[in-house]
């Protein structure tokens, strides 16, 4: 993690670790505009604001449990 002017930035590996996913998924999300990535200097390494990653964690459910009274995840079904 690096701190630039009071803002914390994570490397791609750190951000993916927080999200419980792969770095390639993070890169894909950034290319689709789902999350903003930042570059420092002329290197290719990308950084992600810690606040943005934490916000994703707050809005993204870990499993779908609505409709089940026992708390188990519902099986996936195509939209009707």
Buried (B, 14 or more C-beta within 10 A) or exposed (E): EEEEEEEBBBBBEBBBBBBEEEBEEBBEBBEEEEBEBBEEEEEEEBBBBBEBBEEBEEEEEEEEEEEEEEEEEEEEEEEE
